[in-house]
Amino acid sequence: MKKRSNNMLLFIFISTLVVMFVLIANVFFVSVMKVHLRSNTDLSLYADSANQVTEVLSASRGNIYDTNGVIIAQDVHTYDIICILDENRPAIAGTVAYVADPEYTASILSPILKMPEDRCLEFLKTEGQYQVELGTYGRNLSKETKELIESYDLPGITFRDSTERSYPLGVFASNLIGFAQSDETGLTVGKMGVELYLDNFLKGINGMRTYQADKNGFILPGMKEEVISPQNGANVYLTIDKDIQEALEQAFIQTNEIFDADRIWGSVMEVDTGKILAWGQSPSFDPNTLEIEEYNNYGAQLPYEPGSTMKTFVYAAAINEGVYDGTAQVYSGPYCFSSNGNDPYRVESGGYACIYNAGRKNYGWVDYDYGLIYSSNTITASVETELITPDIYLSYLNDFGFFKSVDTEGMREQNGVLNFTWPYDKLALCYGQGSTVTMLQMMQAYSAIFSDGTMKKPYFIEKIVDPYDPNNVLYQAETQITGTPITEETAKQVQQILYRVVNDDDGTAKHYRIPETEIIGKTGTTEVAVSGSYESGKTIVSLMSALPADDPKYMVYYCFEADYNPNAHYYTDPIKSILRKVAMLYGLSDNSVDVETTDEETTETYVPQEIKSYEMANVLNHSLDYAYAKIAEYGANVIVLGNGNNVIDQSPKAGQSITTNQKLFLLTDTNSFVMPDMTGWSRKDVTAFWDLTDLSFKIEGNGKVVSQNIPAGTTINKDDAIEVLLE
């Protein structure tokens, strides 16, 4: 037993000596002889070079989406070209693995890469470098370009995987979205718009890889490799709706075809939230090609004289001050004025100068409401100087947010210029000349006009989301109320006048009516000042509108600058196309237009039924037979409520506008009547029914009625509560 133990100890001792000898020998051969024993690798190449290599592992840039999750901007897989110049690069026997013929290689690469041949040759003849890249010309190559270069079998040409920023929708709110591109280091960097503003969120954090390699880039076997993984950039969701934005971009093209416009800009926004659904301009650019004519974002960085769309705020101020009677008479002829030293006042003749209506029209003595309906400069000047004062008007403009920054996230702004020194400046301001504003300010201000008097800040960045956890929202936008410049009663009264601007036969916006639903709005036409003069022959034509008329949910603003055309507000198809798209997409249509099938092809071939507009007759206290005879020509969808023989109420009311296929309600009994089938009714239809019957109603959802709690054909009375669901 003792002899066995001694033998075991001797074995362990000898084994330990052998292991120590091997380790010492390995260290000797590695450090002195420069040979790695286990792999029999010649380490002289490693020892003779700075062999610690650090590589950047690029993070993927976050995507930018529209409100429905459609990709606006994304990284795509591309390739960077690498040119090996060292003739010692290992190669298969009989082959060449480096750029042996720079001249021939440059002659092939330069036309493919659209790179000057002498510049390409300069790279390929760089001395003392193992490999070179070809700058921005050789980065972010498509798979097709890579395969084309590979087809020439050029020695020494290889590729590295890379990424490129891609914008699959092309020209799409480009001056708002901006662009990102690779810099000289190969990193993708935001250069403009959202891409620049949110660059810190989008770009992520690059990782790193560190390892040992020889001077030719071969990794030493068995050596340690350290990797720090990259953190991808966050994803950004905008409020922009692809379908509405594309309708806006298409309208720009149509406007250019009709008017050869110098520039165009427009926006669509939710009235109650401030969410921008579309925002664009022309000229713009395709961020994939970057042929940029105009870097400024017109909507926030182009102050302009807005023209008659400013008249709305004069009326809002007078109504809110409690001094306005829309039926009072006012003279619409020339407004000649003098001054008390500060403010202008009207004189019968003489004075400093006179203001005229467009085309020097004189409508005689008319109601004050016609100042907006006819877009009369002289009547609006009377409102500003006789019902209120210029200072009161200016105080309201300040409350409406003009001439100062809106501070919308992600937008650089200009504030516009206020000219309010001389009497003529003060008068010109009431019809939108002499001072400048921005579209962003107009959208914010009109959000109060089209709602209950509360003003909302426009915004277009909805949320920023963790790329690894979609439930982790890093930023969430919220509606911001920026003031209450007028009361709800004032807002509703102004809306009633703006309804007549569109729907009266002599309203200036009558050519903007659409068959899907009624709208309200105000036109604008103003001369463009050049070097302090209005003799340029250019005008800015605009429409500020909202729909549906009875409960505005969406506002559409559109402007273009072009040579003066007296019929500019007659050729309205481009703007109407946007209004119709909004009405159909968001379920505001009074007619049965199937949005699901209204794709590009069917939109082009869709011919709507001829829509005519009429003034609703007064059929109150008349028999049903009399009512049917009076309304027969309208082509309306008549719904009789009750079993009576005489009409005791009607909707629309007498004097209001009614169009072909619109629902026309005749009430004959207030006690009980048969419940109609409301399937497919719009919210406007349900509201009209509700107002007429004074029943208890609960309306949920948006779009068209899909269900009702009381079946059609059921007899209902005042005690019944009706619930309808819209989708």
C-alpha positions in Angstrom: 0.0 0.0 0.0 2.8 2.4 0.9 4.7 1.7 -2.3 1.6 2.4 -4.4 1.2 5.8 -2.7 4.8 6.7 -3.4 4.4 5.8 -7.1 1.2 8.0 -7.3 3.1 11.0 -5.8 5.9 10.5 -8.2 3.5 10.4 -11.2 1.8 13.6 -10.1 5.2 15.3 -9.6 6.4 14.3 -13.1 3.1 15.4 -14.7 3.3 18.8 -13.1 6.8 19.3 -14.4 5.7 18.4 -17.9 2.8 20.9 -17.9 5.1 23.6 -16.5 7.7 22.8 -19.2 5.0 23.0 -22.0 3.7 26.3 -20.7 7.2 27.8 -20.4 8.1 26.5 -23.9 4.9 28.0 -25.3 5.6 31.4 -23.7 9.2 31.1 -25.1 8.1 30.3 -28.6 5.4 33.0 -28.5 7.6 35.7 -27.1 11.0 34.8 -28.6 10.4 32.6 -31.6 7.0 34.2 -32.5 5.3 30.8 -33.1 1.9 29.7 -31.6 2.5 26.0 -30.7 -1.1 24.8 -30.7 -2.0 26.2 -34.1 1.6 26.3 -35.4 0.8 30.0 -36.4 3.6 32.3 -37.3 3.1 35.2 -34.9 5.7 37.5 -36.5 3.0 39.2 -38.5 1.1 39.9 -35.3 4.1 41.0 -33.3 5.2 43.3 -36.1 2.0 45.2 -36.2 -0.4 47.1 -33.9 -2.7 44.2 -33.7 -5.6 45.3 -31.5 -8.5 46.2 -33.8 -11.7 48.1 -32.8 -14.8 48.1 -35.0 -17.9 50.2 -34.5 -21.1 48.1 -34.6 -23.7 50.6 -36.0 -27.1 50.8 -34.3 -30.1 50.7 -36.6 -31.8 54.1 -36.9 -35.4 54.1 -35.7 -38.3 54.1 -38.1 -40.7 57.0 -38.7 -44.3 56.0 -39.1 -47.6 57.7 -40.0 -50.5 57.6 -37.6 -51.6 54.2 -38.9 -48.2 52.6 -38.7 -47.2 53.1 -42.4 -43.4 53.5 -42.7 -42.3 56.9 -43.8 -38.6 56.5 -43.2 -36.5 53.3 -42.5 -33.0 51.8 -42.7 -32.5 49.4 -45.6 -29.7 46.9 -46.2 -27.0 48.3 -48.5 -23.3 47.7 -49.2 -20.1 49.7 -49.0 -17.3 49.0 -51.5 -13.9 48.0 -50.2 -10.8 48.2 -52.4 -7.8 46.0 -51.3 -4.5 47.6 -52.4 -1.8 45.5 -50.7 -0.3 43.0 -53.1 0.6 40.7 -50.2 -3.0 39.9 -49.6 -3.2 36.0 -49.5 -4.8 34.6 -52.6 -5.5 31.2 -54.3 -2.6 30.1 -56.5 -2.9 31.7 -59.9 -5.2 34.5 -58.9 -4.8 38.1 -57.9 -6.5 39.4 -54.7 -5.7 43.1 -54.9 -6.3 46.0 -57.3 -3.5 45.3 -59.7 -4.8 47.5 -62.5 -6.1 50.8 -60.9 -6.7 52.5 -64.3 -9.0 49.7 -65.6 -10.7 49.3 -62.3 -11.4 53.1 -62.1 -12.8 53.0 -65.7 -15.3 50.4 -64.7 -16.3 51.7 -61.3 -16.6 55.5 -62.0 -19.7 55.3 -64.4 -21.4 52.8 -62.2 -20.8 54.9 -59.0 -21.4 58.2 -60.9 -17.9 59.2 -59.6 -15.3 61.2 -61.5 -12.8 58.8 -62.9 -9.7 60.8 -61.8 -11.1 60.9 -58.2 -11.7 57.2 -58.2 -8.1 56.6 -59.5 -6.7 58.8 -56.8 -8.3 56.5 -54.2 -7.0 53.4 -55.9 -3.4 54.7 -56.1 -3.2 55.5 -52.4 0.2 54.4 -51.1 0.9 52.6 -47.9 -2.7 51.5 -47.3 -3.9 47.9 -47.1 -7.3 48.9 -48.2 -9.4 52.0 -49.1 -13.0 53.1 -49.5 -14.3 55.4 -52.1 -15.9 58.0 -49.9 -19.7 58.7 -50.2 -19.6 57.4 -53.8 -18.9 53.9 -52.6 -21.4 53.8 -49.7 -24.9 52.6 -49.4 -24.9 50.7 -52.7 -28.0 48.8 -53.7 -28.0 45.0 -54.2 -28.4 45.6 -57.9 -25.3 47.9 -58.0 -23.3 45.5 -56.0 -24.2 42.6 -58.3 -23.4 44.7 -61.4 -19.9 45.5 -60.1 -19.3 41.8 -59.1 -20.2 40.8 -62.7 -16.9 42.4 -63.9 -14.8 40.1 -61.6 -12.5 43.0 -60.6 -9.6 41.8 -58.5 -9.3 43.3 -55.0 -12.9 44.6 -54.9 -15.1 43.4 -52.1 -18.0 44.6 -50.1 -19.1 45.3 -46.5 -22.7 45.3 -45.4 -24.2 48.7 -44.5 -27.5 50.5 -44.2 -29.0 53.5 -46.0 -31.9 55.7 -45.0 -34.9 55.0 -47.3 -38.1 56.9 -47.8 -40.6 54.5 -49.5 -43.3 57.2 -50.0 -41.1 59.5 -51.9 -42.3 63.2 -51.8 -44.3 63.0 -48.6 -44.4 66.0 -46.3 -40.7 66.2 -47.1 -39.9 69.6 -45.7 -41.5 68.5 -42.4 -40.0 65.0 -42.3 -36.6 66.1 -43.6 -33.9 63.5 -44.3 -30.9 61.7 -42.8 -27.8 60.5 -44.7 -24.4 59.0 -44.1 -21.6 61.4 -43.2 -17.9 60.9 -44.1 -17.5 58.4 -41.2 -20.3 56.3 -42.6 -22.7 57.1 -39.7 -26.3 58.1 -40.6 -27.1 61.5 -39.3 -30.3 63.6 -39.3 -29.8 66.7 -41.5 -33.3 68.3 -41.6 -36.8 68.2 -40.2 -37.9 65.5 -37.9 -34.8 63.5 -38.8 -32.7 66.3 -37.4 -35.0 67.4 -34.5 -35.3 63.8 -33.1 -31.8 62.6 -34.1 -30.9 61.8 -30.6 -33.9 59.4 -30.3 -33.6 58.0 -33.8 -29.9 57.3 -34.1 -29.5 54.9 -31.1 -26.2 54.1 -29.5 -23.4 52.3 -31.5 -21.8 49.2 -30.1 -18.1 48.1 -30.4 -16.1 45.0 -31.2 -12.4 44.6 -30.1 -10.2 41.7 -31.2 -6.6 40.8 -32.2 -5.6 40.7 -35.9 -2.5 40.9 -38.0 -1.8 43.8 -40.3 -3.8 42.1 -43.1 -6.9 41.8 -40.9 -6.6 38.1 -40.0 -7.8 37.2 -36.5 -5.4 35.5 -34.2 -6.8 32.0 -33.4 -7.9 31.5 -29.8 -7.6 35.2 -28.8 -10.3 36.9 -26.7 -13.0 39.0 -28.5 -15.0 41.7 -26.7 -18.3 42.8 -28.0 -20.6 45.6 -26.8 -23.9 45.3 -28.6 -25.5 48.4 -30.3 -28.7 49.8 -29.0 -31.1 50.6 -31.9 -32.8 53.9 -32.2 -36.4 54.6 -31.0 -39.3 54.6 -33.4 -41.3 57.8 -34.0 -45.0 57.9 -34.8 -46.5 61.0 -36.4 -50.1 62.3 -36.5 -49.8 62.5 -40.3 -52.3 60.3 -42.2 -50.8 58.7 -45.3 -54.1 58.9 -47.3 -54.8 62.5 -46.5 -51.2 63.5 -47.1 -51.1 61.9 -50.5 -54.3 63.7 -51.4 -52.7 66.9 -50.4 -49.6 66.2 -52.5 -51.8 65.3 -55.5 -53.6 68.6 -55.1 -50.3 70.4 -55.3 -49.7 68.7 -58.7 -53.2 69.7 -59.9 -52.8 73.3 -58.8 -49.5 73.6 -60.7 -51.2 72.2 -63.8 -54.0 74.8 -63.6 -52.2 77.9 -62.3 -48.5 77.2 -62.8 -48.1 78.3 -59.2 -44.8 79.7 -57.8 -45.4 78.0 -54.5 -48.2 76.1 -52.7 -48.7 75.2 -49.1 -51.5 73.5 -47.1 -52.5 71.5 -44.0 -55.3 69.3 -42.6 -55.9 69.3 -38.8 -58.3 67.8 -36.3 -60.2 70.7 -34.8 -60.6 69.4 -31.2 -57.1 68.0 -30.8 -54.6 70.0 -32.9 -53.4 66.8 -34.6 -51.9 67.6 -38.0 -53.2 65.0 -40.5 -51.4 66.5 -43.5 -48.8 69.2 -44.0 -47.0 70.0 -47.2 -45.8 72.4 -49.8 -44.6 72.8 -53.4 -41.8 72.9 -54.4 -40.7 70.1 -52.2 -38.3 67.2 -52.8 -37.8 63.4 -52.8 -35.5 62.6 -49.8 -34.3 59.6 -51.7 -32.7 61.7 -54.4 -32.2 65.0 -52.5 -32.7 67.4 -55.4 -33.7 70.2 -53.1 -35.0 73.6 -54.3 -36.5 74.8 -51.1 -35.2 74.0 -47.6 -37.7 76.2 -45.7 -40.9 74.7 -44.2 -43.4 77.1 -45.7 -46.1 76.3 -43.1 -44.0 77.6 -40.3 -41.2 79.6 -41.9 -43.0 81.6 -44.7 -44.7 84.7 -43.2 -47.2 86.0 -45.8 -50.1 88.4 -46.1 -53.1 86.1 -45.6 -55.8 88.3 -47.2 -59.5 88.0 -46.5 -59.2 84.9 -44.2 -58.3 87.5 -41.5 -61.7 89.1 -41.8 -63.1 86.3 -39.7 -61.3 87.6 -36.6 -62.7 91.1 -37.0 -66.1 89.6 -36.9 -65.3 87.3 -34.0 -64.0 90.3 -32.0 -67.1 92.4 -32.6 -69.4 89.5 -31.8 -67.5 88.6 -28.6 -67.6 92.2 -27.5 -71.4 92.1 -27.7 -71.7 94.9 -30.2 -72.6 93.0 -33.3 -76.0 92.8 -35.0 -75.6 90.8 -38.2 -78.9 92.1 -39.6 -78.1 95.8 -39.1 -77.5 97.7 -42.3 -74.2 99.1 -43.4 -73.0 100.9 -46.5 -70.8 98.7 -48.7 -69.5 101.4 -51.0 -66.0 103.0 -50.9 -64.6 103.5 -47.4 -62.9 106.9 -47.5 -61.1 107.7 -44.2 -59.4 110.3 -42.3 -57.7 110.1 -38.9 -57.9 111.6 -35.4 -54.2 111.2 -35.1 -54.2 107.6 -34.2 -57.2 105.7 -35.5 -59.0 106.0 -38.9 -62.6 106.9 -39.2 -65.0 107.0 -42.2 -65.7 110.2 -44.0 -68.2 110.8 -46.9 -65.5 112.2 -49.2 -62.0 113.4 -49.3 -59.8 112.3 -46.3 -56.5 110.5 -46.7 -57.6 107.8 -49.1 -60.3 105.3 -49.9 -60.6 101.5 -49.6 -62.6 99.6 -52.1 -64.0 96.1 -52.5 -62.5 93.6 -55.0 -63.4 94.8 -58.5 -64.6 98.1 -56.8 -68.0 96.4 -56.3 -70.7 98.4 -54.4 -73.5 96.3 -53.0 -75.3 99.3 -51.5 -76.8 99.0 -48.0 -76.7 95.4 -46.8 -76.6 93.4 -43.6 -73.3 93.3 -41.7 -73.2 89.5 -42.2 -72.5 90.2 -45.9 -69.1 91.6 -45.0 -68.0 87.9 -44.7 -70.4 86.4 -47.3 -69.3 88.9 -50.0 -65.8 89.2 -48.5 -66.2 93.0 -48.5 -63.2 95.1 -47.5 -65.3 98.2 -46.8 -67.9 96.5 -44.5 -65.1 94.7 -42.6 -63.4 98.1 -42.1 -66.7 99.5 -40.8 -66.8 96.6 -38.3 -63.2 97.4 -37.1 -63.7 101.1 -36.8 -67.4 101.6 -36.0 -68.4 98.6 -33.9 -65.1 98.1 -32.2 -61.7 99.9 -32.4 -58.4 98.9 -34.1 -56.9 98.4 -30.7 -59.6 96.0 -29.6 -59.1 94.1 -32.8 -55.3 93.9 -32.2 -55.9 92.7 -28.7 -57.9 89.8 -30.1 -55.3 89.0 -32.7 -52.8 88.7 -29.8 -55.2 86.4 -28.0 -55.5 84.3 -31.1 -51.7 83.9 -31.1 -50.6 85.9 -34.1 -47.2 87.6 -34.5 -45.6 85.2 -32.0 -44.2 81.7 -31.9 -46.7 78.8 -31.7 -43.9 76.5 -30.3 -44.9 73.4 -32.1 -42.5 70.6 -31.3 -40.1 69.9 -34.2 -40.8 73.1 -36.2 -38.6 76.1 -36.7 -40.7 79.2 -37.0 -40.8 82.8 -38.0 -43.3 85.0 -36.3 -44.4 87.3 -39.0 -44.4 91.1 -38.9 -47.1 93.4 -37.4 -47.6 96.8 -39.1 -49.9 98.8 -36.8 -48.5 102.4 -36.8 -50.4 104.4 -39.4 -54.2 104.6 -40.0 -53.9 102.7 -43.3 -51.9 99.9 -41.6 -54.7 99.5 -39.1 -57.4 99.3 -41.8 -55.3 97.0 -44.0 -54.9 94.5 -41.1 -58.6 93.9 -41.0 -58.6 92.4 -44.5 -55.2 90.7 -44.2 -52.7 93.0 -45.8 -49.7 94.9 -44.6 -48.9 92.4 -41.8 -47.7 88.8 -42.1 -48.6 85.6 -40.4 -47.8 81.9 -40.9 -50.0 78.9 -41.7 -49.1 77.4 -38.3 -50.5 80.5 -36.6 -53.6 80.4 -38.8 -54.3 76.7 -38.0 -54.0 77.5 -34.3 -56.3 80.6 -34.4 -59.0 79.0 -36.5 -59.1 76.0 -34.1 -61.0 78.3 -31.8 -63.3 79.6 -34.5 -64.2 76.1 -35.6 -64.8 74.7 -32.1 -66.2 76.0 -28.9 -63.8 79.0 -28.7 -60.9 77.0 -27.2 -57.6 77.2 -29.2 -55.4 74.2 -29.7 -51.7 74.1 -30.5 -51.1 72.2 -33.7 -48.8 69.2 -33.3 -47.5 66.3 -35.5 -45.2 64.2 -33.3 -47.6 61.7 -31.7 -45.2 59.4 -29.7 -41.7 58.0 -29.5 -41.5 54.2 -28.7 -38.8 51.9 -27.4 -37.6 49.8 -30.3 -37.4 46.7 -28.1 -40.6 47.1 -26.2 -43.6 48.8 -28.0 -45.4 49.2 -24.7 -42.6 51.4 -23.4 -43.7 54.8 -24.7 -40.8 57.3 -24.2 -42.9 60.3 -25.2 -46.6 60.8 -25.7 -48.1 64.0 -27.1 -51.2 65.5 -25.6 -53.6 68.2 -26.8 -52.6 71.6 -25.5 -55.2 74.4 -25.1 -53.4 77.6 -25.8 -56.2 80.0 -25.0 -59.9 80.8 -25.1 -60.0 84.0 -27.2 -63.8 83.8 -27.7 -66.8 82.2 -26.1 -68.6 79.2 -27.5 -71.6 81.4 -28.4 -69.3 83.6 -30.5 -67.7 80.7 -32.2 -71.1 79.2 -33.2 -72.3 82.6 -34.5 -69.2 83.0 -36.6 -69.6 79.4 -37.9 -73.2 80.3 -39.0 -71.9 83.2 -41.1 -69.1 81.0 -42.5 -71.7 78.5 -43.5 -73.3 81.1 -45.7 -70.0 82.0 -47.2 -70.0 78.5 -48.8 -73.6 77.7 -49.1 -75.3 80.9 -50.1 -75.6 81.3 -53.9 -73.6 84.5 -53.7 -71.1 83.4 -51.2 -67.5 83.7 -52.3 -66.7 80.0 -51.5 -69.8 78.5 -53.2 -67.6 76.7 -55.7 -65.9 74.7 -52.9 -69.1 72.7 -52.1 -68.7 69.0 -52.2 -71.4 66.3 -52.6 -70.3 64.3 -49.5 -71.1 66.8 -46.8 -71.6 70.5 -46.1 -68.6 72.6 -45.2 -68.0 76.1 -43.8 -65.2 78.3 -44.8 -63.6 81.6 -45.8 -61.8 82.5 -49.0 -58.8 84.8 -49.2 -57.1 86.6 -52.1 -54.3 89.1 -51.6 -51.8 90.8 -53.7 -48.1 89.9 -53.1 -45.9 92.8 -52.1 -42.5 93.0 -53.8 -40.1 95.7 -52.7 -42.9 97.4 -50.8 -45.2 97.5 -53.8 -48.3 95.5 -54.9 -47.6 95.8 -58.6 -46.1 92.4 -59.0 -49.1 90.8 -60.7 -49.0 88.0 -58.2 -51.7 87.0 -55.8 -52.0 84.5 -52.9 -55.3 82.5 -53.2 -56.5 80.6 -50.1 -59.3 78.8 -48.5 -59.8 78.1 -44.8 -62.5 75.5 -44.3 -63.9 73.0 -41.9 -66.2 70.0 -42.1 -68.8 68.8 -41.4 -70.6 72.2 -41.2 -72.8 71.4 -38.3 -70.1 70.1 -36.0 -66.6 70.8 -37.5 -64.1 68.0 -36.8 -61.5 68.7 -39.5 -60.1 71.9 -40.9 -58.4 72.2 -44.3 -56.2 75.2 -45.2 -54.8 75.7 -48.7 -52.8 78.5 -50.2 -51.0 79.1 -53.5 -49.1 82.0 -55.0 -49.5 82.5 -58.8 -50.1 85.1 -61.5 -53.4 86.9 -60.8 -56.4 85.0 -62.1 -59.9 86.5 -61.5 -61.4 83.0 -61.6 -59.0 81.4 -59.1 -61.9 80.6 -56.7 -63.8 79.0 -59.6 -61.2 76.3 -60.5 -61.5 74.6 -57.2 -61.0 70.9 -58.1 -57.6 70.5 -56.4 -58.9 71.7 -53.0 -62.2 70.0 -53.3 -60.4 66.7 -53.8 -58.8 67.0 -50.4 -62.1 68.0 -48.8 -63.8 65.0 -50.4 -61.0 62.6 -49.3 -61.4 63.8 -45.7 -65.2 63.4 -45.8 -65.0 59.9 -47.3 -62.1 58.6 -45.2 -63.5 59.8 -41.9 -67.1 58.8 -42.5 -68.6 62.3 -43.0 -70.2 61.5 -46.3 -74.0 62.0 -46.6 -73.9 59.9 -49.8 -73.2 56.2 -50.1 -69.6 56.4 -51.3 -67.7 53.2 -50.3 -64.3 54.3 -49.1 -63.0 50.7 -49.1 -63.4 50.5 -52.9 -62.3 54.1 -53.7 -58.8 53.2 -54.6 -56.7 55.0 -57.2 -58.3 53.3 -60.1 -61.9 53.7 -59.0 -61.3 57.3 -57.9 -60.3 58.2 -61.4 -63.4 56.6 -63.0 -65.9 57.6 -60.2 -68.5 60.0 -61.6 -70.7 61.3 -58.8 -74.4 61.9 -59.3 -75.1 65.5 -60.3 -75.5 67.4 -57.1 -77.7 70.5 -57.0 -78.2 72.9 -54.2 -81.5 74.6 -53.3 -82.9 77.0 -50.7 -85.3 75.0 -48.5 -88.9 76.1 -48.7 -91.1 76.9 -45.7 -93.6 74.0 -45.4 -94.5 74.6 -41.7 -98.3 74.4 -41.0 -98.9 73.1 -44.5 -100.3 69.7 -45.5 -98.0 66.9 -46.5 -99.4 67.1 -50.0 -98.3 70.7 -50.2 -94.9 69.9 -48.7 -94.3 67.1 -51.2 -95.2 69.4 -54.1 -92.8 72.1 -52.9 -89.8 69.8 -52.3 -90.2 67.5 -55.3 -87.5 69.1 -57.3 -84.9 68.8 -54.6 -84.4 65.0 -55.1 -84.1 64.7 -51.3 -84.6 61.6 -49.2 -87.8 62.6 -47.4 -88.5 61.0 -44.0 -91.9 61.7 -42.4 -92.1 61.4 -38.6 -95.5 60.8 -37.2 -99.0 60.0 -38.5 -100.3 63.6 -38.7 -101.5 65.3 -41.9 -99.7 68.7 -41.3 -96.0 69.6 -41.0 -95.3 71.0 -37.5 -91.5 71.1 -37.9 -88.9 70.6 -40.6 -85.2 70.0 -41.1 -83.5 71.7 -42.9 -85.2 74.9 -41.8 -86.7 77.4 -44.3 -84.0 79.3 -46.1 -81.2 76.8 -45.3 -79.4 75.0 -48.1 -80.5 71.5 -49.2 -78.7 69.4 -51.7 -79.7 66.4 -53.9 -80.0 63.1 -51.9 -79.8 64.9 -48.5 -82.2 63.6 -45.8 -85.2 65.9 -45.3 -87.2 65.4 -42.1 -90.9 66.4 -41.8 -92.4 66.1 -38.3 -96.1 65.7 -38.1 -96.6 64.4 -34.6 -94.8 65.1 -31.3 -96.3 62.3 -29.3 -95.3 59.2 -31.1 -94.0 58.0 -34.4 -92.4 54.9 -36.0 -88.7 54.5 -35.5 -86.9 54.8 -38.9 -84.1 52.5 -40.0 -80.9 54.6 -39.3 -78.5 52.1 -40.7 -76.0 54.0 -42.9 -77.0 57.4 -41.5 -74.2 59.9 -40.9 -73.7 61.7 -37.6 -75.2 64.8 -39.2 -78.4 62.8 -40.1 -78.7 61.5 -36.5 -78.2 65.0 -35.1 -80.8 66.5 -37.3 -83.3 63.7 -36.2 -82.4 64.3 -32.6 -82.8 68.1 -32.8 -86.2 67.8 -34.5 -87.7 65.2 -32.2 -86.1 66.3 -28.9 -85.8 62.7 -27.8 -83.1 61.3 -25.5 -80.1 60.3 -27.6 -76.8 58.6 -27.0 -74.4 58.6 -29.9 -71.1 56.5 -29.8 -68.4 56.3 -32.4 -67.7 58.0 -35.8 -68.6 57.2 -39.3 -72.0 55.6 -40.2 -74.7 54.1 -38.1 -74.2 50.3 -37.8 -76.7 49.6 -35.0 -79.6 51.1 -33.0 -81.1 49.9 -29.8 -84.8 50.4 -30.9 -85.6 48.3 -34.0 -86.9 50.1 -37.1 -90.7 50.0 -37.3 -91.1 50.2 -33.5 -93.5 52.9 -32.3 -91.6 55.3 -30.0 -92.6 58.2 -27.8 -91.0 60.9 -25.7 -90.0 58.6 -22.9 -87.8 56.3 -25.1 -84.0 56.7 -25.0 -82.3 56.0 -28.4 -78.8 54.7 -28.6 -76.9 54.4 -31.9 -73.4 53.1 -32.7 -71.4 54.6 -35.5 -68.4 52.9 -37.2 
